[in-house]
Amino acid sequence: MVELLRSGDPVLISALKAALAEARIQVFEFDGLIDALYPGGVFIPRRLMVHEDDLADARDVAAEFCPEELPPLADNARG
C-alpha cells in the first residue's frame, strides 16, 4: 500500500473515494476513526492508500479533483 494523498477535507476524501471506486481502483482510508479518540478537535488528516500497482491510475483520477492536494512522487515511485 502506498499513500495517494492526505487531507483533512472530508468532502474531498468522500468524492475521491467514489471516483476511485468508479474507476475500479481499490482505495483504503487510514486515520478516519482517529478523530473519535480526540474529541477536543485535534486535527488529524486522513490518508487515502492504494495498491502500488494502481498508483499511477489513482493519481490520474485524483488529478481531476484536486491536483493541488497530490504530493510529488518520490524518485523511487516513478515508473
MOPAC internal coordinates of N, CA, C and O (Angstrom, degrees):
PM7 1SCF
backbone

  N    0.0000 0     0.00 0     0.00 0    0    0    0
  C    1.4462 1     0.00 0     0.00 0    1    0    0
  C    1.5232 1   108.68 1     0.00 0    2    1    0
  O    1.2310 1   121.83 1   -40.47 1    3    2    1
  N    1.3167 1   114.09 1   139.53 1    3    2    1
  C    1.4597 1   120.00 1   176.77 1    5    3    2
  C    1.5261 1   108.40 1  -130.57 1    6    5    3
  O    1.2310 1   121.18 1   -27.22 1    7    6    5
  N    1.3007 1   115.34 1   152.78 1    7    6    5
  C    1.4577 1   120.44 1  -178.94 1    9    7    6
  C    1.5226 1   109.95 1   -78.37 1   10    9    7
  O    1.2310 1   121.25 1   -53.81 1   11   10    9
  N    1.3267 1   115.21 1   126.19 1   11   10    9
  C    1.4563 1   121.35 1   174.20 1   13   11   10
  C    1.5183 1   109.52 1   -83.08 1   14   13   11
  O    1.2310 1   120.92 1   127.70 1   15   14   13
  N    1.3236 1   115.85 1   -52.30 1   15   14   13
  C    1.4596 1   120.22 1   176.53 1   17   15   14
  C    1.5039 1   109.82 1  -161.07 1   18   17   15
  O    1.2310 1   121.81 1   -11.10 1   19   18   17
  N    1.3317 1   114.13 1   168.90 1   19   18   17
  C    1.4624 1   122.77 1  -179.60 1   21   19   18
  C    1.5205 1   106.72 1  -132.31 1   22   21   19
  O    1.2310 1   120.94 1   -50.55 1   23   22   21
  N    1.3494 1   115.81 1   129.45 1   23   22   21
  C    1.4572 1   118.74 1  -178.14 1   25   23   22
  C    1.5242 1   110.41 1  -153.85 1   26   25   23
  O    1.2310 1   120.86 1   -29.86 1   27   26   25
  N    1.3076 1   115.97 1   150.14 1   27   26   25
  C    1.4481 1   122.30 1   174.25 1   29   27   26
  C    1.5171 1   112.07 1   -98.31 1   30   29   27
  O    1.2310 1   120.10 1  -174.48 1   31   30   29
  N    1.3182 1   117.42 1     5.52 1   31   30   29
  C    1.4642 1   122.53 1  -177.97 1   33   31   30
  C    1.5296 1   109.34 1   -92.46 1   34   33   31
  O    1.2310 1   119.74 1   -75.81 1   35   34   33
  N    1.3436 1   118.10 1   104.19 1   35   34   33
  C    1.4595 1   120.11 1  -177.15 1   37   35   34
  C    1.5265 1   113.71 1   -64.95 1   38   37   35
  O    1.2310 1   119.96 1   151.96 1   39   38   37
  N    1.3149 1   117.69 1   -28.04 1   39   38   37
  C    1.4642 1   120.67 1   178.10 1   41   39   38
  C    1.5270 1   109.73 1   -69.81 1   42   41   39
  O    1.2310 1   120.27 1   136.07 1   43   42   41
  N    1.3024 1   117.10 1   -43.93 1   43   42   41
  C    1.4597 1   121.36 1   177.30 1   45   43   42
  C    1.5278 1   110.50 1   -62.23 1   46   45   43
  O    1.2310 1   120.21 1   134.34 1   47   46   45
  N    1.3189 1   117.21 1   -45.66 1   47   46   45
  C    1.4660 1   121.31 1   179.45 1   49   47   46
  C    1.5191 1   110.20 1   -58.31 1   50   49   47
  O    1.2310 1   120.12 1   133.03 1   51   50   49
  N    1.3161 1   117.37 1   -46.97 1   51   50   49
  C    1.4676 1   121.88 1  -179.09 1   53   51   50
  C    1.5221 1   111.84 1   -63.39 1   54   53   51
  O    1.2310 1   120.19 1   134.02 1   55   54   53
  N    1.3180 1   117.24 1   -45.98 1   55   54   53
  C    1.4635 1   121.26 1  -178.99 1   57   55   54
  C    1.5277 1   111.07 1   -64.93 1   58   57   55
  O    1.2310 1   120.59 1   138.64 1   59   58   57
  N    1.3060 1   116.48 1   -41.36 1   59   58   57
  C    1.4584 1   119.95 1  -179.40 1   61   59   58
  C    1.5260 1   111.08 1   -68.67 1   62   61   59
  O    1.2310 1   120.24 1   140.50 1   63   62   61
  N    1.3348 1   117.14 1   -39.50 1   63   62   61
  C    1.4636 1   119.88 1   176.54 1   65   63   62
  C    1.5265 1   110.46 1   -60.70 1   66   65   63
  O    1.2310 1   119.98 1   139.24 1   67   66   65
  N    1.3278 1   117.65 1   -40.76 1   67   66   65
  C    1.4692 1   121.08 1   178.57 1   69   67   66
  C    1.5264 1   111.21 1   -66.04 1   70   69   67
  O    1.2310 1   120.30 1   137.78 1   71   70   69
  N    1.3185 1   117.03 1   -42.22 1   71   70   69
  C    1.4664 1   120.41 1   179.83 1   73   71   70
  C    1.5268 1   111.06 1   -66.19 1   74   73   71
  O    1.2310 1   120.16 1   141.18 1   75   74   73
  N    1.3052 1   117.30 1   -38.82 1   75   74   73
  C    1.4603 1   120.38 1   178.41 1   77   75   74
  C    1.5275 1   110.55 1   -68.10 1   78   77   75
  O    1.2310 1   120.38 1   141.20 1   79   78   77
  N    1.3186 1   116.87 1   -38.80 1   79   78   77
  C    1.4681 1   120.05 1   177.07 1   81   79   78
  C    1.5269 1   110.43 1   -63.53 1   82   81   79
  O    1.2310 1   120.42 1   139.57 1   83   82   81
  N    1.3232 1   116.81 1   -40.43 1   83   82   81
  C    1.4557 1   121.05 1   177.89 1   85   83   82
  C    1.5261 1   110.97 1   -63.17 1   86   85   83
  O    1.2310 1   120.42 1   146.61 1   87   86   85
  N    1.3273 1   116.80 1   -33.39 1   87   86   85
  C    1.4615 1   121.49 1   177.93 1   89   87   86
  C    1.5353 1   111.56 1   -84.08 1   90   89   87
  O    1.2310 1   120.59 1  -174.45 1   91   90   89
  N    1.3159 1   116.47 1     5.55 1   91   90   89
  C    1.4750 1   123.39 1   179.55 1   93   91   90
  C    1.5232 1   112.69 1    61.74 1   94   93   91
  O    1.2310 1   121.81 1  -140.58 1   95   94   93
  N    1.3303 1   114.13 1    39.42 1   95   94   93
  C    1.4587 1   120.83 1   175.53 1   97   95   94
  C    1.5255 1   106.82 1  -111.39 1   98   97   95
  O    1.2310 1   120.78 1   -58.34 1   99   98   97
  N    1.3179 1   116.11 1   121.66 1   99   98   97
  C    1.4537 1   120.65 1  -179.64 1  101   99   98
  C    1.5199 1   109.18 1   -74.95 1  102  101   99
  O    1.2310 1   121.17 1   -50.44 1  103  102  101
  N    1.3119 1   115.36 1   129.56 1  103  102  101
  C    1.4631 1   121.28 1  -177.63 1  105  103  102
  C    1.5228 1   108.97 1  -129.90 1  106  105  103
  O    1.2310 1   121.04 1   -35.24 1  107  106  105
  N    1.3164 1   115.61 1   144.76 1  107  106  105
  C    1.4563 1   122.02 1   179.13 1  109  107  106
  C    1.5218 1   108.61 1  -123.18 1  110  109  107
  O    1.2310 1   121.00 1   -44.38 1  111  110  109
  N    1.3190 1   115.69 1   135.62 1  111  110  109
  C    1.4651 1   120.71 1   178.04 1  113  111  110
  C    1.5199 1   108.76 1   -99.16 1  114  113  111
  O    1.2310 1   120.63 1   -58.31 1  115  114  113
  N    1.3035 1   116.41 1   121.69 1  115  114  113
  C    1.4578 1   121.97 1   177.36 1  117  115  114
  C    1.5203 1   108.41 1  -104.24 1  118  117  115
  O    1.2310 1   120.55 1   -28.97 1  119  118  117
  N    1.3075 1   116.54 1   151.03 1  119  118  117
  C    1.4740 1   124.98 1   174.60 1  121  119  118
  C    1.5171 1   113.09 1    72.96 1  122  121  119
  O    1.2310 1   119.24 1  -170.18 1  123  122  121
  N    1.3278 1   119.05 1     9.82 1  123  122  121
  C    1.4609 1   120.89 1  -178.48 1  125  123  122
  C    1.5093 1   114.21 1   -67.92 1  126  125  123
  O    1.2310 1   120.00 1   147.50 1  127  126  125
  N    1.3178 1   117.60 1   -32.50 1  127  126  125
  C    1.4626 1   120.32 1  -177.56 1  129  127  126
  C    1.5236 1   113.36 1   -96.26 1  130  129  127
  O    1.2310 1   120.26 1   177.73 1  131  130  129
  N    1.3006 1   117.10 1    -2.27 1  131  130  129
  C    1.4698 1   121.03 1   179.78 1  133  131  130
  C    1.5291 1   110.54 1   -61.80 1  134  133  131
  O    1.2310 1   120.08 1   146.18 1  135  134  133
  N    1.3365 1   117.45 1   -33.82 1  135  134  133
  C    1.4590 1   121.04 1  -179.11 1  137  135  134
  C    1.5249 1   111.60 1   -55.72 1  138  137  135
  O    1.2310 1   120.12 1   147.38 1  139  138  137
  N    1.3253 1   117.38 1   -32.62 1  139  138  137
  C    1.4665 1   120.85 1  -178.95 1  141  139  138
  C    1.5323 1   111.21 1   -65.63 1  142  141  139
  O    1.2310 1   120.09 1   155.34 1  143  142  141
  N    1.3098 1   117.44 1   -24.66 1  143  142  141
  C    1.4587 1   121.36 1   179.87 1  145  143  142
  C    1.5227 1   112.53 1   -79.46 1  146  145  143
  O    1.2310 1   120.82 1   160.77 1  147  146  145
  N    1.3242 1   116.03 1   -19.23 1  147  146  145
  C    1.4578 1   121.06 1  -176.75 1  149  147  146
  C    1.5223 1   110.29 1  -124.71 1  150  149  147
  O    1.2310 1   120.04 1  -101.69 1  151  150  149
  N    1.3264 1   117.54 1    78.31 1  151  150  149
  C    1.4655 1   120.16 1  -176.11 1  153  151  150
  C    1.5221 1   114.52 1   -67.50 1  154  153  151
  O    1.2310 1   119.72 1   171.30 1  155  154  153
  N    1.3105 1   118.15 1    -8.70 1  155  154  153
  C    1.4558 1   121.22 1  -178.89 1  157  155  154
  C    1.5175 1   114.22 1   -77.58 1  158  157  155
  O    1.2310 1   119.79 1  -174.63 1  159  158  157
  N    1.3109 1   118.01 1     5.37 1  159  158  157
  C    1.4524 1   120.59 1   177.40 1  161  159  158
  C    1.5173 1   114.46 1    88.22 1  162  161  159
  O    1.2310 1   120.03 1  -154.77 1  163  162  161
  N    1.3168 1   117.55 1    25.23 1  163  162  161
  C    1.4536 1   120.50 1   176.90 1  165  163  162
  C    1.5223 1   107.97 1   -65.26 1  166  165  163
  O    1.2310 1   120.65 1   -49.51 1  167  166  165
  N    1.3162 1   116.37 1   130.49 1  167  166  165
  C    1.4578 1   120.93 1  -178.11 1  169  167  166
  C    1.5238 1   109.83 1   -86.42 1  170  169  167
  O    1.2310 1   120.97 1   -63.69 1  171  170  169
  N    1.3195 1   115.75 1   116.31 1  171  170  169
  C    1.4638 1   121.63 1   176.15 1  173  171  170
  C    1.5215 1   107.04 1  -127.99 1  174  173  171
  O    1.2310 1   119.79 1   -69.74 1  175  174  173
  N    1.3176 1   118.00 1   110.26 1  175  174  173
  C    1.4702 1   119.28 1  -179.45 1  177  175  174
  C    1.5215 1   111.09 1   -66.46 1  178  177  175
  O    1.2310 1   121.32 1   -30.19 1  179  178  177
  N    1.3190 1   115.09 1   149.81 1  179  178  177
  C    1.4591 1   121.80 1   177.74 1  181  179  178
  C    1.5188 1   108.62 1   -90.42 1  182  181  179
  O    1.2310 1   121.25 1   -33.19 1  183  182  181
  N    1.3295 1   115.22 1   146.81 1  183  182  181
  C    1.4567 1   120.89 1   179.24 1  185  183  182
  C    1.5189 1   109.19 1  -111.51 1  186  185  183
  O    1.2310 1   120.67 1   -44.79 1  187  186  185
  N    1.3187 1   116.32 1   135.21 1  187  186  185
  C    1.4539 1   121.50 1   171.79 1  189  187  186
  C    1.5208 1   107.31 1  -102.06 1  190  189  187
  O    1.2310 1   121.32 1   -54.26 1  191  190  189
  N    1.3157 1   115.08 1   125.74 1  191  190  189
  C    1.4591 1   122.14 1  -176.41 1  193  191  190
  C    1.5192 1   109.56 1  -117.00 1  194  193  191
  O    1.2310 1   120.72 1   -37.23 1  195  194  193
  N    1.3245 1   116.23 1   142.77 1  195  194  193
  C    1.4630 1   122.36 1   177.38 1  197  195  194
  C    1.5279 1   108.19 1  -133.69 1  198  197  195
  O    1.2310 1   121.07 1   -15.85 1  199  198  197
  N    1.3116 1   115.55 1   164.15 1  199  198  197
  C    1.4611 1   119.96 1   174.79 1  201  199  198
  C    1.5221 1   107.47 1   -67.83 1  202  201  199
  O    1.2310 1   120.56 1   -36.70 1  203  202  201
  N    1.3096 1   116.54 1   143.30 1  203  202  201
  C    1.4718 1   118.99 1  -174.95 1  205  203  202
  C    1.5234 1   112.55 1   -61.37 1  206  205  203
  O    1.2310 1   119.55 1   152.95 1  207  206  205
  N    1.3310 1   118.46 1   -27.05 1  207  206  205
  C    1.4658 1   120.47 1   177.11 1  209  207  206
  C    1.5347 1   112.09 1   -69.27 1  210  209  207
  O    1.2310 1   120.33 1   158.35 1  211  210  209
  N    1.3330 1   116.97 1   -21.65 1  211  210  209
  C    1.4638 1   121.99 1  -178.95 1  213  211  210
  C    1.5257 1   112.92 1   -98.13 1  214  213  211
  O    1.2310 1   120.17 1   179.48 1  215  214  213
  N    1.3141 1   117.28 1    -0.52 1  215  214  213
  C    1.4664 1   120.03 1  -172.87 1  217  215  214
  C    1.5175 1   113.02 1   -58.83 1  218  217  215
  O    1.2310 1   119.35 1   133.26 1  219  218  217
  N    1.3154 1   118.84 1   -46.74 1  219  218  217
  C    1.4674 1   120.83 1  -177.61 1  221  219  218
  C    1.5295 1   110.80 1   -61.69 1  222  221  219
  O    1.2310 1   120.13 1   134.32 1  223  222  221
  N    1.3284 1   117.36 1   -45.68 1  223  222  221
  C    1.4651 1   120.31 1   178.96 1  225  223  222
  C    1.5282 1   111.02 1   -65.94 1  226  225  223
  O    1.2310 1   120.34 1   140.16 1  227  226  225
  N    1.3216 1   116.96 1   -39.84 1  227  226  225
  C    1.4607 1   120.82 1   179.39 1  229  227  226
  C    1.5260 1   110.83 1   -64.93 1  230  229  227
  O    1.2310 1   120.05 1   141.17 1  231  230  229
  N    1.3304 1   117.51 1   -38.83 1  231  230  229
  C    1.4677 1   120.36 1   177.14 1  233  231  230
  C    1.5250 1   110.97 1   -65.00 1  234  233  231
  O    1.2310 1   120.11 1   144.26 1  235  234  233
  N    1.3341 1   117.39 1   -35.74 1  235  234  233
  C    1.4656 1   120.27 1   177.19 1  237  235  234
  C    1.5264 1   110.71 1   -62.66 1  238  237  235
  O    1.2310 1   120.84 1   136.44 1  239  238  237
  N    1.3274 1   116.00 1   -43.56 1  239  238  237
  C    1.4707 1   120.33 1   178.38 1  241  239  238
  C    1.5248 1   109.73 1   -64.81 1  242  241  239
  O    1.2310 1   120.20 1   133.24 1  243  242  241
  N    1.3219 1   117.23 1   -46.76 1  243  242  241
  C    1.4646 1   121.20 1  -178.38 1  245  243  242
  C    1.5222 1   112.03 1   -64.34 1  246  245  243
  O    1.2310 1   120.12 1   147.93 1  247  246  245
  N    1.3169 1   117.38 1   -32.07 1  247  246  245
  C    1.4694 1   120.88 1  -179.14 1  249  247  246
  C    1.5216 1   111.77 1   -63.78 1  250  249  247
  O    1.2310 1   119.98 1   154.64 1  251  250  249
  N    1.3215 1   117.64 1   -25.36 1  251  250  249
  C    1.4571 1   120.85 1   177.07 1  253  251  250
  C    1.5302 1   111.39 1   -72.92 1  254  253  251
  O    1.2310 1   120.09 1   148.77 1  255  254  253
  N    1.3273 1   117.44 1   -31.23 1  255  254  253
  C    1.4584 1   122.03 1  -176.95 1  257  255  254
  C    1.5188 1   112.96 1   -92.21 1  258  257  255
  O    1.2310 1   120.99 1   135.87 1  259  258  257
  N    1.3079 1   115.72 1   -44.13 1  259  258  257
  C    1.4636 1   118.35 1  -168.64 1  261  259  258
  C    1.5271 1   111.65 1  -151.59 1  262  261  259
  O    1.2310 1   119.64 1  -113.96 1  263  262  261
  N    1.3180 1   118.30 1    66.04 1  263  262  261
  C    1.4721 1   118.82 1  -178.39 1  265  263  262
  C    1.5287 1   112.45 1   -59.06 1  266  265  263
  O    1.2310 1   120.00 1   150.71 1  267  266  265
  N    1.3273 1   117.60 1   -29.29 1  267  266  265
  C    1.4611 1   120.70 1  -179.05 1  269  267  266
  C    1.5287 1   112.36 1   -72.12 1  270  269  267
  O    1.2310 1   119.84 1   161.43 1  271  270  269
  N    1.3315 1   117.92 1   -18.57 1  271  270  269
  C    1.4625 1   122.08 1  -179.22 1  273  271  270
  C    1.5300 1   112.76 1   -88.08 1  274  273  271
  O    1.2310 1   120.03 1   162.36 1  275  274  273
  N    1.3363 1   117.55 1   -17.64 1  275  274  273
  C    1.4585 1   120.39 1  -176.06 1  277  275  274
  C    1.5248 1   111.27 1   -74.31 1  278  277  275
  O    1.2310 1   120.44 1   -53.26 1  279  278  277
  N    1.3241 1   116.76 1   126.74 1  279  278  277
  C    1.4614 1   118.20 1   176.05 1  281  279  278
  C    1.5250 1   109.61 1   -74.39 1  282  281  279
  O    1.2310 1   120.02 1   -25.89 1  283  282  281
  N    1.3138 1   117.57 1   154.11 1  283  282  281
  C    1.4738 1   118.88 1   176.31 1  285  283  282
  C    1.5226 1   109.15 1   -65.06 1  286  285  283
  O    1.2310 1   121.12 1   -29.47 1  287  286  285
  N    1.3187 1   115.47 1   150.53 1  287  286  285
  C    1.4656 1   120.53 1   177.11 1  289  287  286
  C    1.5149 1   109.92 1   -72.39 1  290  289  287
  O    1.2310 1   121.13 1   -39.95 1  291  290  289
  N    1.3083 1   115.44 1   140.05 1  291  290  289
  C    1.4669 1   119.78 1   173.31 1  293  291  290
  C    1.5299 1   107.42 1   -71.32 1  294  293  291
  O    1.2310 1   120.69 1   -26.30 1  295  294  293
  N    1.3097 1   116.28 1   153.70 1  295  294  293
  C    1.4654 1   120.23 1  -177.77 1  297  295  294
  C    1.5159 1   112.04 1   -57.07 1  298  297  295
  O    1.2310 1   119.70 1   143.54 1  299  298  297
  N    1.3220 1   118.17 1   -36.46 1  299  298  297
  C    1.4540 1   120.63 1  -178.31 1  301  299  298
  C    1.5292 1   112.46 1   -79.02 1  302  301  299
  O    1.2310 1   119.34 1   170.62 1  303  302  301
  N    1.3334 1   118.86 1    -9.38 1  303  302  301
  C    1.4570 1   121.75 1  -179.85 1  305  303  302
  C    1.5181 1   112.16 1   -96.47 1  306  305  303
  O    1.2310 1   120.44 1   170.72 1  307  306  305
  N    1.3126 1   116.76 1    -9.28 1  307  306  305
  C    1.4613 1   119.26 1  -179.73 1  309  307  306
  C    1.5026 1   109.65 1   -76.22 1  310  309  307
  O    1.2310 1   121.78 1   -44.31 1  311  310  309
  N    1.3358 1   114.20 1   135.69 1  311  310  309
  C    1.4476 1   117.05 1  -176.75 1  313  311  310
  C    1.4669 1   115.58 1  -115.22 1  314  313  311
  O    1.2310 1   120.10 1   180.00 1  315  314  313

